[in-house]
Amino acid sequence: MVKKVHRAFGVYGIIEKQGQLVVIKKNGGPYINRYDLPGGSLEMGESLTKAVDREIAEETGLLVKHKRQIGTTSFTYPWQYQDYVLNQHIAVFYKIEEVSGLLKEAVKQFEDQDALGAECIPLVALTDTNASPLVIKAKEYLLGRQFDDRDQVIASWQVLDNHSAVFKR
């Protein structure tokens, strides 16, 4: 039997503020009702760097002033979605060195917007039960200051329903 794999590709920003990580409140996909990194898919013809700047602005209200790409990896896990049984999420990570603006707890909603807003969460409070694998990768990077680019296979993944949401709606 051939397993159908859904592939997602995106760019994501790691923004650290005084021992805390800027995360979004995810409102769609396999990370719904969890904390996730600001970022997402590229628009037609958009560069990686423009996409990460745009996504961070849309999802957090922050404007990126300086960033650097730190690595790429993928996360593969079971996910029942349409005809798919697995999800492979390929992610390009950027360390956001400098931003301007104010963090928005609620952001403008539009088609394909999958963030409700952003928060700063202490690193110690982010776990695999309340956050996406991208957030855990960012946490490990910030604690170790080295990016581990090995692909990760997650044996079991739970999509949280609204009653299990880690943040208040």
N, C-alpha and C positions, 0 to 999 in steps of 0.2 A: 504494500500500500504506500502510495506517495503522499507525504504530508504536505498540505498546502501552507506555504509560508507567506505571511503578509510582511512586506518590507517597508519600513518608514525611515526616512533620512531627514536629519535636521541639524541645526547649529544652536549652541546653547552657551549662555554666559554664566560664569562663576563670579559673583559679586560678594565680597566679604566686607563686613562692617563691624569692627570691634568684636571679633570672635563670634559673629553671627553671619548667617548666610541669607542672602535675599532669595526668596522662593516665591513662586506663584501658587495660588489656590487653583488647582486643575479642575476644569469643568467638562472634560470629555476624554474619550479614548481609554486605554487600559490603565491610566494613572488617575482617572477621575476620583475626586474626593480625597486626594493625597497632595502633599507638597511636591512641586516639580521645579526644575530650573526654568528661568525665562529663556524662551527660544522657540524654534519650530522650523517649519518647512520653508524652502525658498520659493519665491514667486518666479514666474517665467522670466528667464534671462537675468535673474538677480545673482550677484556674487555672494560668496559666503560671508564676507565682511559686512556688506550692506544688509544682508538678511539678519545677521545677529544684532546689528544696530537697530533695525526696524522692529524686530520682535521684542527686544528689551524695552524700547520706547512704548510699544503698544501694550505690553503686559505689565509694566512696572511704573511707567511715567518717567523713567530715568533716561537721560541722554548720554550715550557712550562717548567719552572723550579720548580714551586710550585703552587699547586691548592688545592681547597677543594670543595666538593660537597655541594651545598646549598639547593637543593630541586628539586622536580619533579612536573610537572603539565601538563595539556593538554589544547589545544585550539581546539574548534569545530566550523566550519563555512561552509556555502554553497560553493561548488566548483564543477563545471561541469568538470569532468575529466574521460575519457573513459566512463564506465557505472555508475560512482559514482555521487552522488549529494551532498554529505557531505564529509568533510575532518576532521579527528581527528588527530591532531598533538601532540604526547606525547613527552615531552622534559625533559631531565635531565640537570639541570643547574650546572655549576661549576664556582666559583669565581677564576679567575686566579690571583694569588698573585704576581708571578714573572715570567718574560719572558726574553729571550735574543734574539739578532738578530735585524734586521731592518724590519720595516713594508714594505711590497711590494704592490705598487699601482696596479701592474699587476702580475698575477701569471700564472704558466704553465697550459695550457689547455690540458685535456685528457678526455677520456670517463668517464662520470658521474661527471666531475668537473662542479659544478654549481656556482662557484664564479669567477668573473672577476679580483678581487683584493680586497685590503682592504684600509680603510681610518679611520682617527680619526675624529669623528663628535661631536661637543658640545652637551651635553645632551639636552639643551634647543631647539636645532634645530631638534630633533628627534620627530616625531609625527606619529599618526596612518595613516596619508595620505602618508608618505614617508618611512615608516618602517614596518617590520613584527611585529606581536604580541609578538614575542620573544624579540625583541629589546625594545618594550614598557615595557615588564615585567622586563627586565634588568634595564631600566631607573628608573622605580619605586623602584626597589630594591636598586639601588645606591643612590637615593634621600632619601629613608626611612631607609636604612640599615637593612631591614627585608624582608625576602622572603615570598610572599603570594602564598601558594601552592594550593589555590582553583582553580578548573578547570574553564575555561572561555568559554562561548558560545557567539559567535559573530553573530549577526543576519544577517548582510550583509557583504560580502567581495568582493572587486573589484580587479581583476587581471589586472595589468597595462600593456598596450602595449608599444612598443618601443618609440612611440611618447610621452607617459606619464612618461617615465623613470625619476627618480629623480637624476640620475647621468649621466654624459657624457660618451658615449661609445667610 
